[in-house]
Every structure is written in C-alpha cells, then in structure tokens.
Amino acid sequence: MKRVLVTGMSGTGKSTLLAELARRGYWTVDTDYGDYFETVDGESLWIESRIDDLLSVDDPRGLLFVQGTTRNQVTFYPRFDHVVLLSAPEELIVERLRARTDNTFGRSPDEMAAVLADLAEVEPLLRASATLEIVTTKPVADVADAVLAHVNPDRPAVQANTK
C-alpha cells in the first residue's frame, strides 16, 4: 500500500485537495482532526502512536493520503512513499485565509503573521524533503490529477462522475 503525505503551509489547499481525492474514492485522513495531534507548549504536534497506527494499516484501497504539517512529521518520512508539498504565492495564501469559512485559523493578525513567517522559514525545509511540489494556483481537479499522476504513474487519474 502506498502512503502519501500532503503537506504545506496554511492556505495552500491541503484540505481542499483531500476533499477532492475523497470525492474520487481515495482514502484520506486530515490529521488536523480526529485526535491525531496534541498541543505541547503552544505547538501542535502529531501524536506519534496515532500516526504509527494509521500508517500500519494495510488497506485494500491501496493508497492513503494523509494531510498535515507539524514539526514532528519528519519522524514519519521513511513510512511515506511520497511527500507532496502544496505551495502558493503569499498574496493568494493571505486571500484564502481571509476568505475561508470552514476554518478560522489565520484570520487574526498574530496567526496571519505566524503563517507568513512559516512561509519564509518552514516551507523551504518542507520543499527539501518533498518528492513533488505543486503550486496550487490552478483548479483543485488539476492539482489532484497531478498528484495522482505522480504517486500512481501507471494508472490514469480518473475523475468521479459529478452529476
């Protein structure tokens, strides 16, 4: 079974991509929810036993997409077949954070400043470990097609019927 980490800064489209992949029938897990993280000294970190359990499952669907960005994700890089970095221009990230309705993170001035600082400091570290980087200025369907082509090059990316 292939395991794919989808990572990136807030506002780059990770949750949107996972929703698109789930719509297409893929197994997706958003570690921002479901007790996969804990806050330690003000920082969100993966609960390593929960991530270990998740990555130990051998599911018949054959492909697992995990979304998250935490400092301790690097511990699990050897368990992922691919690390996909989603990125976006700073102006687009700011626009997305201000407009999003499903998650309020990034709206306060302090949170926005933290996101922009992470963009400068953390994103280059993520880029160095990524097997693929996609700039998410294109429609999510195109982003999903590119990710699927990268992680499963022998199978064409087929979109589900959206009638």
OpenMM code with the backbone's topology and positions (N, CA, C; nanometers):
from openmm import Vec3, app, unit

residues = "MET LYS ARG VAL LEU VAL THR GLY MET SER GLY THR GLY LYS SER THR LEU LEU ALA GLU LEU ALA ARG ARG GLY TYR TRP THR VAL ASP THR ASP TYR GLY ASP TYR PHE GLU THR VAL ASP GLY GLU SER LEU TRP ILE GLU SER ARG ILE ASP ASP LEU LEU SER VAL ASP ASP PRO ARG GLY LEU LEU PHE VAL GLN GLY THR THR ARG ASN GLN VAL THR PHE TYR PRO ARG PHE ASP HIS VAL VAL LEU LEU SER ALA PRO GLU GLU LEU ILE VAL GLU ARG LEU ARG ALA ARG THR ASP ASN THR PHE GLY ARG SER PRO ASP GLU MET ALA ALA VAL LEU ALA ASP LEU ALA GLU VAL GLU PRO LEU LEU ARG ALA SER ALA THR LEU GLU ILE VAL THR THR LYS PRO VAL ALA ASP VAL ALA ASP ALA VAL LEU ALA HIS VAL ASN PRO ASP ARG PRO ALA VAL GLN ALA ASN THR LYS".split()
positions = [
    Vec3(0.0840, -0.1177, 0.0000),
    Vec3(0.0000, 0.0000, 0.0000),
    Vec3(0.0883, 0.1237, 0.0000),
    Vec3(0.0530, 0.2203, -0.0821),
    Vec3(0.1272, 0.3462, -0.0872),
    Vec3(0.0674, 0.4452, 0.0120),
    Vec3(0.1571, 0.5176, 0.0784),
    Vec3(0.1178, 0.6209, 0.1737),
    Vec3(0.1754, 0.7534, 0.1254),
    Vec3(0.0899, 0.8555, 0.1203),
    Vec3(0.1293, 0.9850, 0.0664),
    Vec3(0.1000, 1.0913, 0.1707),
    Vec3(0.2013, 1.1688, 0.2052),
    Vec3(0.1822, 1.2840, 0.2929),
    Vec3(0.1598, 1.4065, 0.2060),
    Vec3(0.0519, 1.4787, 0.2332),
    Vec3(0.0237, 1.6067, 0.1683),
    Vec3(0.0495, 1.7138, 0.2734),
    Vec3(0.1473, 1.7986, 0.2476),
    Vec3(0.1894, 1.8968, 0.3466),
    Vec3(0.1994, 2.0348, 0.2832),
    Vec3(0.2168, 2.1355, 0.3658),
    Vec3(0.2284, 2.2721, 0.3164),
    Vec3(0.1766, 2.3696, 0.4198),
    Vec3(0.1930, 2.4950, 0.3913),
    Vec3(0.1507, 2.5994, 0.4828),
    Vec3(-0.0018, 2.6129, 0.4825),
    Vec3(-0.0548, 2.6759, 0.5853),
    Vec3(-0.1982, 2.7060, 0.5900),
    Vec3(-0.2361, 2.7881, 0.4677),
    Vec3(-0.3494, 2.7533, 0.4094),
    Vec3(-0.3985, 2.8288, 0.2949),
    Vec3(-0.3486, 2.7820, 0.1595),
    Vec3(-0.2740, 2.6731, 0.1557),
    Vec3(-0.2240, 2.6250, 0.0269),
    Vec3(-0.3187, 2.5266, -0.0409),
    Vec3(-0.4215, 2.4815, 0.0311),
    Vec3(-0.5210, 2.3946, -0.0317),
    Vec3(-0.5147, 2.2488, 0.0071),
    Vec3(-0.4504, 2.2172, 0.1182),
    Vec3(-0.4381, 2.0768, 0.1588),
    Vec3(-0.5743, 2.0123, 0.1845),
    Vec3(-0.6571, 2.0780, 0.2638),
    Vec3(-0.7893, 2.0217, 0.2950),
    Vec3(-0.8770, 2.0152, 0.1707),
    Vec3(-0.8663, 2.1136, 0.0848),
    Vec3(-0.9426, 2.1149, -0.0400),
    Vec3(-0.9008, 1.9984, -0.1291),
    Vec3(-0.7701, 1.9729, -0.1377),
    Vec3(-0.7213, 1.8601, -0.2162),
    Vec3(-0.7707, 1.7286, -0.1575),
    Vec3(-0.7630, 1.7134, -0.0253),
    Vec3(-0.8101, 1.5896, 0.0348),
    Vec3(-0.9585, 1.5670, 0.0083),
    Vec3(-1.0370, 1.6725, 0.0126),
    Vec3(-1.1802, 1.6598, -0.0169),
    Vec3(-1.2006, 1.6122, -0.1607),
    Vec3(-1.1222, 1.6646, -0.2531),
    Vec3(-1.1322, 1.6219, -0.3932),
    Vec3(-1.0912, 1.4760, -0.4091),
    Vec3(-0.9834, 1.4356, -0.3436),
    Vec3(-0.9393, 1.2964, -0.3521),
    Vec3(-1.0420, 1.2027, -0.2892),
    Vec3(-1.1018, 1.2429, -0.1779),
    Vec3(-1.2062, 1.1617, -0.1137),
    Vec3(-1.3274, 1.1505, -0.2052),
    Vec3(-1.3630, 1.2603, -0.2716),
    Vec3(-1.4748, 1.2590, -0.3651),
    Vec3(-1.4503, 1.1572, -0.4770),
    Vec3(-1.3249, 1.1383, -0.5117),
    Vec3(-1.2887, 1.0431, -0.6173),
    Vec3(-1.2768, 0.9002, -0.5645),
    Vec3(-1.2980, 0.8828, -0.4348),
    Vec3(-1.2967, 0.7489, -0.3782),
    Vec3(-1.1686, 0.7068, -0.3094),
    Vec3(-1.0743, 0.7966, -0.2929),
    Vec3(-0.9484, 0.7626, -0.2263),
    Vec3(-0.9631, 0.7755, -0.0759),
    Vec3(-0.8819, 0.6987, -0.0034),
    Vec3(-0.8793, 0.7038, 0.1429),
    Vec3(-0.7957, 0.8245, 0.1833),
    Vec3(-0.8559, 0.9157, 0.2588),
    Vec3(-0.7870, 1.0368, 0.3023),
    Vec3(-0.8041, 1.0548, 0.4519),
    Vec3(-0.6995, 1.1088, 0.5159),
    Vec3(-0.7045, 1.1391, 0.6583),
    Vec3(-0.6444, 1.2776, 0.6788),
    Vec3(-0.7251, 1.3657, 0.7359),
    Vec3(-0.6809, 1.5010, 0.7698),
    Vec3(-0.6420, 1.4993, 0.9162),
    Vec3(-0.5131, 1.5063, 0.9450),
    Vec3(-0.4661, 1.4942, 1.0833),
    Vec3(-0.4920, 1.6194, 1.1666),
    Vec3(-0.5507, 1.7220, 1.1065),
    Vec3(-0.5926, 1.8375, 1.1859),
    Vec3(-0.7155, 1.8024, 1.2700),
    Vec3(-0.7779, 1.6901, 1.2398),
    Vec3(-0.8993, 1.6461, 1.3079),
    Vec3(-0.8841, 1.5004, 1.3501),
    Vec3(-0.9692, 1.4552, 1.4427),
    Vec3(-0.9706, 1.3142, 1.4788),
    Vec3(-0.8647, 1.2722, 1.5781),
    Vec3(-0.8224, 1.3621, 1.6622),
    Vec3(-0.7280, 1.3279, 1.7697),
    Vec3(-0.5937, 1.2751, 1.7194),
    Vec3(-0.5462, 1.3306, 1.6108),
    Vec3(-0.4134, 1.2944, 1.5607),
    Vec3(-0.3048, 1.3880, 1.6111),
    Vec3(-0.3441, 1.4988, 1.6739),
    Vec3(-0.2437, 1.5923, 1.7211),
    Vec3(-0.2725, 1.6331, 1.8650),
    Vec3(-0.1686, 1.6831, 1.9283),
    Vec3(-0.1792, 1.7392, 2.0622),
    Vec3(-0.1021, 1.8698, 2.0645),
    Vec3(-0.1384, 1.9562, 2.1551),
    Vec3(-0.0689, 2.0834, 2.1683),
    Vec3(0.0305, 2.0725, 2.2834),
    Vec3(0.1580, 2.0956, 2.2515),
    Vec3(0.2650, 2.0889, 2.3502),
    Vec3(0.3366, 2.2229, 2.3489),
    Vec3(0.3330, 2.2926, 2.4611),
    Vec3(0.3950, 2.4251, 2.4715),
    Vec3(0.3494, 2.5176, 2.3586),
    Vec3(0.2201, 2.5128, 2.3290),
    Vec3(0.1620, 2.6004, 2.2275),
    Vec3(0.1807, 2.5554, 2.0841),
    Vec3(0.2426, 2.4411, 2.0637),
    Vec3(0.2700, 2.3903, 1.9284),
    Vec3(0.1923, 2.2618, 1.9037),
    Vec3(0.1272, 2.2527, 1.7884),
    Vec3(0.0569, 2.1301, 1.7512),
    Vec3(0.1564, 2.0280, 1.6979),
    Vec3(0.1541, 1.9105, 1.7576),
    Vec3(0.2406, 1.8004, 1.7160),
    Vec3(0.1567, 1.6762, 1.6953),
    Vec3(0.1993, 1.5919, 1.6027),
    Vec3(0.1312, 1.4649, 1.5840),
    Vec3(0.1481, 1.3808, 1.7095),
    Vec3(0.0422, 1.3078, 1.7454),
    Vec3(0.0526, 1.2047, 1.8488),
    Vec3(0.1127, 1.0839, 1.7787),
    Vec3(0.2355, 1.0565, 1.8087),
    Vec3(0.3112, 0.9598, 1.7296),
    Vec3(0.2492, 0.8210, 1.7295),
    Vec3(0.1902, 0.7777, 1.8412),
    Vec3(0.1281, 0.6450, 1.8433),
    Vec3(0.0074, 0.6389, 1.7499),
    Vec3(-0.0684, 0.7480, 1.7393),
    Vec3(-0.1850, 0.7515, 1.6492),
    Vec3(-0.1402, 0.7485, 1.5027),
    Vec3(-0.0360, 0.8248, 1.4704),
    Vec3(0.0148, 0.8252, 1.3324),
    Vec3(0.0756, 0.6895, 1.2995),
    Vec3(0.1461, 0.6311, 1.3949),
    Vec3(0.2032, 0.4984, 1.3730),
    Vec3(0.0932, 0.3964, 1.3444),
    Vec3(-0.0144, 0.4019, 1.4224),
    Vec3(-0.1268, 0.3102, 1.3986),
    Vec3(-0.1871, 0.3322, 1.2599),
    Vec3(-0.2061, 0.4569, 1.2235),
    Vec3(-0.2634, 0.4893, 1.0924),
    Vec3(-0.1767, 0.4345, 0.9795),
    Vec3(-0.0473, 0.4569, 0.9888),
    Vec3(0.0428, 0.4149, 0.8821),
    Vec3(0.0688, 0.2646, 0.8810),
    Vec3(0.0244, 0.1952, 0.9859),
    Vec3(0.0407, 0.0495, 0.9929),
    Vec3(-0.0726, -0.0256, 0.9244),
    Vec3(-0.1808, 0.0441, 0.8918),
    Vec3(-0.2950, -0.0198, 0.8269),
    Vec3(-0.2588, -0.0550, 0.6832),
    Vec3(-0.2944, -0.1769, 0.6442),
    Vec3(-0.2771, -0.2183, 0.5047),
    Vec3(-0.4164, -0.2296, 0.4448),
    Vec3(-0.4619, -0.1218, 0.3870),
    Vec3(-0.5988, -0.1104, 0.3377),
    Vec3(-0.6087, -0.1604, 0.1940),
    Vec3(-0.7170, -0.2308, 0.1607),
    Vec3(-0.7305, -0.2830, 0.0240),
    Vec3(-0.7428, -0.1748, -0.0833),
    Vec3(-0.7740, -0.0509, -0.0439),
    Vec3(-0.7810, 0.0558, -0.1444),
    Vec3(-0.6432, 0.0869, -0.2012),
    Vec3(-0.5379, 0.0512, -0.1267),
    Vec3(-0.4028, 0.0582, -0.1799),
    Vec3(-0.3351, 0.1931, -0.1806),
    Vec3(-0.4059, 0.2993, -0.1410),
    Vec3(-0.3476, 0.4325, -0.1463),
    Vec3(-0.4082, 0.5163, -0.0347),
    Vec3(-0.3233, 0.5703, 0.0507),
    Vec3(-0.3660, 0.6527, 0.1634),
    Vec3(-0.3043, 0.7906, 0.1497),
    Vec3(-0.3872, 0.8932, 0.1576),
    Vec3(-0.3419, 1.0318, 0.1577),
    Vec3(-0.3605, 1.0887, 0.2974),
    Vec3(-0.2507, 1.1321, 0.3580),
    Vec3(-0.2523, 1.1900, 0.4918),
    Vec3(-0.2149, 1.3368, 0.4778),
    Vec3(-0.2951, 1.4246, 0.5384),
    Vec3(-0.2681, 1.5676, 0.5338),
    Vec3(-0.2225, 1.6147, 0.6693),
    Vec3(-0.1161, 1.6932, 0.6714),
    Vec3(-0.0703, 1.7528, 0.7953),
    Vec3(0.0601, 1.8266, 0.7783),
    Vec3(0.0814, 1.9188, 0.8701),
    Vec3(0.2080, 1.9915, 0.8742),
    Vec3(0.2414, 2.0162, 1.0204),
    Vec3(0.3338, 1.9374, 1.0717),
    Vec3(0.3808, 1.9519, 1.2091),
    Vec3(0.5318, 1.9343, 1.2106),
    Vec3(0.5929, 1.9848, 1.3158),
    Vec3(0.7379, 1.9731, 1.3252),
    Vec3(0.7822, 1.8272, 1.3315),
    Vec3(0.7031, 1.7416, 1.3954),
    Vec3(0.7475, 1.6021, 1.4105),
    Vec3(0.7055, 1.5107, 1.2958),
    Vec3(0.6522, 1.5658, 1.1881),
    Vec3(0.6169, 1.4807, 1.0737),
    Vec3(0.7398, 1.4153, 1.0136),
    Vec3(0.8533, 1.4804, 1.0259),
    Vec3(0.9775, 1.4268, 0.9682),
    Vec3(1.0099, 1.2882, 1.0243),
    Vec3(0.9662, 1.2606, 1.1455),
    Vec3(0.9867, 1.1289, 1.2066),
    Vec3(0.9269, 1.0185, 1.1203),
    Vec3(0.8201, 1.0524, 1.0489),
    Vec3(0.7464, 0.9525, 0.9721),
    Vec3(0.7802, 0.9529, 0.8233),
    Vec3(0.8677, 1.0396, 0.7780),
    Vec3(0.9009, 1.0439, 0.6355),
    Vec3(0.9398, 0.9070, 0.5790),
    Vec3(1.0162, 0.8265, 0.6518),
    Vec3(1.0511, 0.6954, 0.5948),
    Vec3(0.9305, 0.6034, 0.5720),
    Vec3(0.8183, 0.6326, 0.6358),
    Vec3(0.6987, 0.5495, 0.6224),
    Vec3(0.6101, 0.5929, 0.5062),
    Vec3(0.6399, 0.7090, 0.4492),
    Vec3(0.5626, 0.7591, 0.3350),
    Vec3(0.6360, 0.7283, 0.2056),
    Vec3(0.5594, 0.6893, 0.1048),
    Vec3(0.6169, 0.6658, -0.0267),
    Vec3(0.6406, 0.7968, -0.1007),
    Vec3(0.5581, 0.8966, -0.0687),
    Vec3(0.5695, 1.0283, -0.1323),
    Vec3(0.5366, 1.1361, -0.0302),
    Vec3(0.6049, 1.2482, -0.0425),
    Vec3(0.5743, 1.3678, 0.0355),
    Vec3(0.5439, 1.4773, -0.0661),
    Vec3(0.4170, 1.5182, -0.0710),
    Vec3(0.3715, 1.6174, -0.1675),
    Vec3(0.3556, 1.7513, -0.0963),
    Vec3(0.4306, 1.8492, -0.1432),
    Vec3(0.4227, 1.9844, -0.0880),
    Vec3(0.3301, 2.0678, -0.1745),
    Vec3(0.2280, 2.1239, -0.1126),
    Vec3(0.1437, 2.2216, -0.1805),
    Vec3(0.1937, 2.3595, -0.1414),
    Vec3(0.2087, 2.4463, -0.2392),
    Vec3(0.2538, 2.5823, -0.2131),
    Vec3(0.1678, 2.6789, -0.2934),
    Vec3(0.1758, 2.8052, -0.2557),
    Vec3(0.1003, 2.9092, -0.3250),
    Vec3(0.1706, 3.0416, -0.3007),
    Vec3(0.1516, 3.1390, -0.3891),
    Vec3(0.2086, 3.2716, -0.3666),
    Vec3(0.1510, 3.3328, -0.2380),
    Vec3(0.2319, 3.4115, -0.1715),
    Vec3(0.1926, 3.4726, -0.0446),
    Vec3(0.0590, 3.5462, -0.0550),
    Vec3(0.0408, 3.6229, -0.1629),
    Vec3(-0.0828, 3.7004, -0.1774),
    Vec3(-0.2052, 3.6091, -0.1822),
    Vec3(-0.1930, 3.4956, -0.2482),
    Vec3(-0.3040, 3.4012, -0.2582),
    Vec3(-0.3314, 3.3358, -0.1233),
    Vec3(-0.2270, 3.3027, -0.0504),
    Vec3(-0.2445, 3.2449, 0.0829),
    Vec3(-0.3205, 3.3424, 0.1723),
    Vec3(-0.2799, 3.4684, 0.1713),
    Vec3(-0.3476, 3.5700, 0.2526),
    Vec3(-0.4947, 3.5803, 0.2128),
    Vec3(-0.5215, 3.5833, 0.0840),
    Vec3(-0.6589, 3.5915, 0.0342),
    Vec3(-0.7409, 3.4710, 0.0795),
    Vec3(-0.6844, 3.3514, 0.0667),
    Vec3(-0.7558, 3.2301, 0.1057),
    Vec3(-0.7835, 3.2271, 0.2557),
    Vec3(-0.6850, 3.2656, 0.3359),
    Vec3(-0.7042, 3.2640, 0.4810),
    Vec3(-0.8132, 3.3625, 0.5234),
    Vec3(-0.8162, 3.4766, 0.4606),
    Vec3(-0.9179, 3.5768, 0.4944),
    Vec3(-1.0577, 3.5338, 0.4509),
    Vec3(-1.0670, 3.4549, 0.3440),
    Vec3(-1.1975, 3.4209, 0.2870),
    Vec3(-1.2524, 3.2861, 0.3352),
    Vec3(-1.1713, 3.2026, 0.3922),
    Vec3(-1.2203, 3.0685, 0.4226),
    Vec3(-1.3248, 3.0690, 0.5335),
    Vec3(-1.4168, 2.9760, 0.5219),
    Vec3(-1.5287, 2.9708, 0.6154),
    Vec3(-1.5291, 2.8439, 0.6993),
    Vec3(-1.4530, 2.7425, 0.6595),
    Vec3(-1.4551, 2.6148, 0.7301),
    Vec3(-1.3502, 2.6045, 0.8403),
    Vec3(-1.2625, 2.7037, 0.8492),
    Vec3(-1.1541, 2.7016, 0.9464),
    Vec3(-1.1151, 2.8478, 0.9691),
    Vec3(-1.1152, 2.8903, 1.0929),
    Vec3(-1.0857, 3.0316, 1.1200),
    Vec3(-0.9369, 3.0591, 1.1387),
    Vec3(-0.8534, 2.9534, 1.1398),
    Vec3(-0.7108, 2.9771, 1.1620),
    Vec3(-0.6536, 3.0663, 1.0523),
    Vec3(-0.5775, 3.1650, 1.0953),
    Vec3(-0.5100, 3.2547, 1.0022),
    Vec3(-0.5764, 3.3901, 0.9886),
    Vec3(-0.6921, 3.4052, 1.0493),
    Vec3(-0.7633, 3.5326, 1.0361),
    Vec3(-0.7108, 3.6401, 1.1305),
    Vec3(-0.6686, 3.6019, 1.2495),
    Vec3(-0.6191, 3.7032, 1.3431),
    Vec3(-0.4837, 3.7544, 1.2950),
    Vec3(-0.4493, 3.8783, 1.3296),
    Vec3(-0.3194, 3.9322, 1.2869),
    Vec3(-0.2009, 3.8474, 1.3345),
    Vec3(-0.2086, 3.7942, 1.4564),
    Vec3(-0.0989, 3.7113, 1.5065),
    Vec3(-0.0859, 3.5805, 1.4287),
    Vec3(-0.2004, 3.5176, 1.3993),
    Vec3(-0.1969, 3.3933, 1.3228),
    Vec3(-0.1495, 3.4178, 1.1802),
    Vec3(-0.1944, 3.5257, 1.1196),
    Vec3(-0.1504, 3.5593, 0.9839),
    Vec3(0.0009, 3.5819, 0.9819),
    Vec3(0.0509, 3.6537, 1.0811),
    Vec3(0.1955, 3.6778, 1.0899),
    Vec3(0.2710, 3.5458, 1.1055),
    Vec3(0.2160, 3.4538, 1.1843),
    Vec3(0.2812, 3.3233, 1.2032),
    Vec3(0.2836, 3.2438, 1.0730),
    Vec3(0.1732, 3.2479, 0.9993),
    Vec3(0.1677, 3.1766, 0.8707),
    Vec3(0.2719, 3.2331, 0.7748),
    Vec3(0.2821, 3.3648, 0.7685),
    Vec3(0.3781, 3.4266, 0.6761),
    Vec3(0.5225, 3.4008, 0.7201),
    Vec3(0.5455, 3.3961, 0.8505),
    Vec3(0.6797, 3.3614, 0.8993),
    Vec3(0.7129, 3.2168, 0.8628),
    Vec3(0.6151, 3.1272, 0.8801),
    Vec3(0.6363, 2.9868, 0.8429),
    Vec3(0.6602, 2.9717, 0.6931),
    Vec3(0.5931, 3.0541, 0.6156),
    Vec3(0.6126, 3.0506, 0.4704),
    Vec3(0.7595, 3.0762, 0.4370),
    Vec3(0.8198, 3.1693, 0.5071),
    Vec3(0.9598, 3.2036, 0.4821),
    Vec3(1.0570, 3.1037, 0.5450),
    Vec3(1.0226, 3.0512, 0.6624),
    Vec3(1.1173, 2.9689, 0.7377),
    Vec3(1.0953, 2.8184, 0.7231),
    Vec3(0.9697, 2.7755, 0.7240),
    Vec3(0.9392, 2.6323, 0.7265),
    Vec3(0.9221, 2.5749, 0.5868),
    Vec3(0.8566, 2.6490, 0.4974),
    Vec3(0.8316, 2.5947, 0.3643),
    Vec3(0.9600, 2.5496, 0.2935),
    Vec3(1.0709, 2.6228, 0.3031),
    Vec3(1.1934, 2.5720, 0.2384),
    Vec3(1.2390, 2.4360, 0.2935),
    Vec3(1.2150, 2.4111, 0.4218),
    Vec3(1.2512, 2.2816, 0.4808),
    Vec3(1.1605, 2.1710, 0.4251),
    Vec3(1.0322, 2.2024, 0.4111),
    Vec3(0.9391, 2.1057, 0.3523),
    Vec3(0.9755, 2.0770, 0.2070),
    Vec3(1.0126, 2.1802, 0.1356),
    Vec3(1.0495, 2.1666, -0.0061),
    Vec3(1.1686, 2.0726, -0.0223),
    Vec3(1.2628, 2.0803, 0.0696),
    Vec3(1.3841, 1.9983, 0.0600),
    Vec3(1.3535, 1.8490, 0.0726),
    Vec3(1.2439, 1.8146, 0.1394),
    Vec3(1.2085, 1.6739, 0.1597),
    Vec3(1.0987, 1.6238, 0.0670),
    Vec3(1.0377, 1.7123, -0.0074),
    Vec3(0.9238, 1.6746, -0.0911),
    Vec3(0.9674, 1.5941, -0.2135),
    Vec3(0.8823, 1.5005, -0.2514),
    Vec3(0.9048, 1.4274, -0.3764),
    Vec3(0.8336, 1.4972, -0.4917),
    Vec3(0.7420, 1.5883, -0.4576),
    Vec3(0.6686, 1.6657, -0.5574),
    Vec3(0.6214, 1.7946, -0.4922),
    Vec3(0.6335, 1.9050, -0.5649),
    Vec3(0.5751, 2.0314, -0.5207),
    Vec3(0.4769, 2.0764, -0.6272),
    Vec3(0.3591, 2.1167, -0.5822),
    Vec3(0.2585, 2.1694, -0.6725),
    Vec3(0.2167, 2.3067, -0.6227),
    Vec3(0.2253, 2.4043, -0.7116),
    Vec3(0.1768, 2.5385, -0.6809),
    Vec3(0.0274, 2.5371, -0.7095),
    Vec3(-0.0524, 2.5693, -0.6091),
    Vec3(-0.1974, 2.5494, -0.6170),
    Vec3(-0.2714, 2.6725, -0.6691),
    Vec3(-0.2228, 2.7264, -0.7786),
    Vec3(-0.2920, 2.8379, -0.8434),
    Vec3(-0.3892, 2.7889, -0.9494),
    Vec3(-0.3931, 2.6587, -0.9710),
    Vec3(-0.4834, 2.6003, -1.0708),
    Vec3(-0.6002, 2.5324, -0.9991),
    Vec3(-0.7045, 2.4944, -1.0710),
    Vec3(-0.8203, 2.4303, -1.0081),
    Vec3(-0.7816, 2.3027, -0.9340),
    Vec3(-0.8550, 2.2735, -0.8258),
    Vec3(-0.8234, 2.1584, -0.7428),
    Vec3(-0.8273, 2.0278, -0.8212),
    Vec3(-0.9136, 2.0163, -0.9205),
    Vec3(-0.9177, 1.8943, -1.0018),
    Vec3(-0.7843, 1.8731, -1.0730),
    Vec3(-0.7236, 1.9808, -1.1203),
    Vec3(-0.5928, 1.9711, -1.1863),
    Vec3(-0.4834, 1.9347, -1.0864),
    Vec3(-0.4923, 1.9894, -0.9660),
    Vec3(-0.3953, 1.9560, -0.8605),
    Vec3(-0.4065, 1.8076, -0.8284),
    Vec3(-0.5286, 1.7588, -0.8115),
    Vec3(-0.5492, 1.6167, -0.7819),
    Vec3(-0.4956, 1.5289, -0.8943),
    Vec3(-0.5217, 1.5665, -1.0186),
    Vec3(-0.4695, 1.4898, -1.1324),
    Vec3(-0.3170, 1.4822, -1.1283),
    Vec3(-0.2521, 1.5931, -1.0963),
    Vec3(-0.1053, 1.5967, -1.0916),
    Vec3(-0.0519, 1.5098, -0.9780),
    Vec3(-0.1164, 1.5153, -0.8631),
    Vec3(-0.0739, 1.4327, -0.7501),
    Vec3(-0.0904, 1.2851, -0.7848),
    Vec3(-0.2052, 1.2489, -0.8392),
    Vec3(-0.2299, 1.1089, -0.8730),
    Vec3(-0.1339, 1.0587, -0.9807),
    Vec3(-0.1031, 1.1410, -1.0770),
    Vec3(-0.0069, 1.1012, -1.1806),
    Vec3(0.1311, 1.0780, -1.1209),
    Vec3(0.1651, 1.1555, -1.0195),
    Vec3(0.2958, 1.1403, -0.9543),
    Vec3(0.3020, 1.0149, -0.8676),
    Vec3(0.1991, 0.9910, -0.7877),
    Vec3(0.2051, 0.8809, -0.6916),
    Vec3(0.1643, 0.7474, -0.7511),
    Vec3(0.0937, 0.7507, -0.8625),
    Vec3(0.0472, 0.6284, -0.9262),
    Vec3(0.0604, 0.6417, -1.0776),
    Vec3(0.1822, 0.6532, -1.1283),
    Vec3(0.2014, 0.6856, -1.2700),
    Vec3(0.1486, 0.5802, -1.3669),
    Vec3(0.1266, 0.4587, -1.3199),
    Vec3(0.0785, 0.3528, -1.4085),
    Vec3(-0.0720, 0.3549, -1.4272),
    Vec3(-0.1424, 0.4359, -1.3469),
    Vec3(-0.2889, 0.4435, -1.3551),
    Vec3(-0.3309, 0.5843, -1.3907),
    Vec3(-0.4158, 0.5999, -1.4882),
    Vec3(-0.4635, 0.7339, -1.5213),
    Vec3(-0.5523, 0.7879, -1.4097),
    Vec3(-0.5459, 0.9195, -1.3868),
    Vec3(-0.6294, 0.9860, -1.2872),
    Vec3(-0.7696, 1.0013, -1.3444),
    Vec3(-0.8622, 0.9248, -1.2932),
    Vec3(-0.9993, 0.9269, -1.3430),
    Vec3(-1.0859, 1.0036, -1.2454),
    Vec3(-1.1574, 1.1034, -1.2951),
    Vec3(-1.2459, 1.1793, -1.2102),
    Vec3(-1.3786, 1.1063, -1.1951),
    Vec3(-1.4336, 1.1160, -1.0748),
    Vec3(-1.5642, 1.0552, -1.0487),
    Vec3(-1.6727, 1.1346, -1.1212),
    Vec3(-1.7824, 1.0681, -1.1496),
    Vec3(-1.8976, 1.1335, -1.2101),
    Vec3(-1.9524, 1.2368, -1.1128),
    Vec3(-1.9678, 1.3605, -1.1566),
    Vec3(-2.0114, 1.4668, -1.0674),
    Vec3(-2.1521, 1.5144, -1.0986),
    Vec3(-2.2334, 1.4321, -1.1639),
    Vec3(-2.3717, 1.4709, -1.1965),
    Vec3(-2.4536, 1.4891, -1.0726),
] * unit.nanometer
topology = app.Topology()
chain = topology.addChain("A")
for resn in residues:
    res = topology.addResidue(resn, chain)
    for name in ("N", "CA", "C"):
        topology.addAtom(name, app.Element.getBySymbol(name[0]), res)
